Amino acid sequence: MTRAPALEVDRVSFRWRRKDAPVLEIERLEVGAGERLFLGGPSGSGKSTLLSLVAGVLVPGDGRVRVLGHDTRVLSGPGRDRFRADHLGVIFQMFNLLPWLPVLDNVMLPCRFSHTRRNRAEQRDGSVAAQARRLLGRLGLDAERVLARPVTELSVGQQQRVAAARALIGAPELVLADEPTSALDADRRADFVALLTEQCGETGAALLFVSHDRALAAAFDRHLELGEINRVAQEAGA
Amino acid sequence: MNLASLAWRSLWNRRGTAALVVVSIALSVVLLLGVERLRDQARTSFANTVSGVDLVVGARTGPVNLLLYSVFRLGEPTSNVSWESYRTFAEHDRVKWTVPLSLGDSHRGFPVVATNRDYFEHYRYGDRRSLKLAEGEEFDGVFDAVLGARVARELGYSVGDRIIVAHGGGEMAHTRHDDKPFFVTGILEPTGTPVDQSVHVSLEGFEAIHVDWRGGAPVPGLSISAEQARRMDLTPSGITAFLVGLESRVAVFGVQRDVNNFQDEALMAILPRLTLQQLWDLLAVGERALLAVSLLVLVVALVAMMSALLTGLNERRREMAILRALGARPWQIFALILGETLLLTVLGALLGVVVMQAVVAAAGAWLGSALGMTISAWPPSPREWWLLAAVIGGGLVAGLWPATRACLNALQDGMTVRL
């Protein structure tokens, strides 16, 4: 049996208010199971809206967003929250971490909201903490040294790698990354992307990586431009 | 629980502000409980001024008036009870004991109470406690006096000292019975009642200092020395009031009726507990005003907490967005904020109770003697538990708004965080 695609977007349009013009209109977008997709696009091209639709924070007015075969419009509000907790990992542009939690607790946070991910982590590594340490190690953070420090003392690059570990813990099927490298130095960006794609490959997570920095696209299975698939952006650009 | 530990961690991160909120709630709780406690204990010690006395009998007047001068030694008695009437009721077959009281004179502002030794035997206060002598002994001779604890302390008297009784009450009493001084034979232990402020002398002594007086003034040219007075018949012609203890409490209304219907003289009997209650109800307005003020202080503290939380929410929008992205449901965001207010108010209430205990432990005895009552802090009265519950309930209500705001923010922001 083949796995359902991680993400299918079908003839979706989204507008904030009824009278407004749509900010997003996508005919078709698909991310296969385990596929790592680079989605390029300048800011203002509807990236954040798309990610919110995929995460189930927003629902489309028309069309269908299916994540792992589940239509987000069919799920209730709390159902979408639970679904997100169980199946999605999220990395933001910056300030991903809760400053008042130690590094390890930040990484383990998704397992507080999802039994599914906690169980997976425990099955794979014996305990959630063990998986958190393993992922931090794989992402090049010398766990013991980093763990001892408050989150606020980590460099931006370290923080983003902690955020990556958090997105990957408990093996979610889809990881959403919203410009996670924009706050990093140029030479750090490639390193981060390499580590992230490699770890997604290892846990089998599909990756939807949104960035304006096309130089990073080479590390991915596929490269798409949001401007090409979002009709609203095409019109605006034309 | 996971959410609770998150709430705690987040709060700990903001412990400076949180501590201020807790302290302000604690202080308002101290004020609230303190007022309630003082009110409660004032009421109790008020009600405890006399106990075990079934009836107070005096000349016909208002019940509160009779209580005021017989028990609290305040105000002026209007007229007397004749010795014969007193003896009639003292020998009433349902009466177990009586204590005669004659009032009207004073010593340096303290009331002089003339009585007999039954006073020391039968007078009860508080939880049926009897009077005890701190030093010396009860009066025996005509010119002996026994002082209340406060009289002795404030005027620095000890056994053997000589005191002069002034005619009339108050500091303004200038006509003094200086031809017949009294000698202190005993000093009572503190009771927290008007007994502490009384100078007790024998009825005979009281009669003796007035033997050469008529109509409230010395008779000119007539002077009877203390020695001469001693040899005279000093049975008083009348007394101000008397306390009655009955063989059985069941008889109380029967005896009261007998007194009120007494043909020879217009007398009145009151049930002291009942009249104390009436008197207290008169004084209750001030007590309610105090309680209202302390409730307002509590409201101010809770509003301060609410504003601190609301201010904090803006800084914590990102925190909420991260939690939402990780799968936190809106109700969990709501619960996180509400849990925080609950924690703050519970901590504030606990600290308030602890501070209250500490204050009473440190200053209770001093305060008690200054106010003439005993103050204990433990256990809290049922009303205090209610007040604490109201504080915590008020805290939750104050938390509803910030929690709702956080919840709406989280729904609106989703995962995009505006900075």
Contacts between the chains, C-beta under 8 A, distances in Angstrom:
chain1	res1	chain2	res2	distance
A	48	B	415	7.9
A	48	B	416	5.0
A	51	B	415	6.9
A	52	B	414	5.1
A	52	B	415	5.8
A	52	B	416	6.6
A	55	B	325	6.9
A	55	B	414	7.7
A	55	B	415	5.9
A	57	B	324	7.1
A	57	B	414	3.5
A	57	B	415	5.3
A	58	B	414	6.4
A	77	B	330	7.5
A	78	B	329	5.3
A	78	B	330	7.9
A	78	B	331	7.8
A	81	B	324	7.7
A	81	B	327	5.7
A	81	B	328	7.2
A	81	B	329	4.5
A	81	B	330	7.6
A	82	B	327	6.7
A	82	B	329	7.5
A	84	B	325	7.5
A	84	B	327	5.0
A	85	B	326	6.6
A	85	B	327	2.2
A	85	B	328	7.8
A	86	B	327	7.3
A	88	B	327	7.9
A	90	B	325	4.3
A	90	B	326	7.2
A	90	B	415	6.6
A	92	B	322	7.6
A	92	B	325	7.4
A	92	B	415	7.6
A	92	B	417	7.4
A	95	B	318	5.8
A	95	B	417	7.6
A	96	B	322	6.8
A	97	B	322	7.7
A	98	B	10	7.7
A	98	B	319	6.0
A	98	B	322	6.2
A	98	B	323	8.0
A	99	B	13	6.8
A	100	B	9	5.4
A	100	B	10	5.5
A	100	B	12	6.8
A	100	B	13	3.2
A	101	B	9	6.0
A	105	B	9	7.8
A	109	B	326	5.5
A	110	B	326	5.0
A	110	B	327	6.7
A	112	B	2	4.6
A	112	B	6	7.3
A	112	B	326	8.0
A	113	B	326	5.5
A	113	B	327	3.9
A	113	B	328	5.8
A	113	B	332	7.9
A	114	B	327	5.8
A	166	B	326	7.9
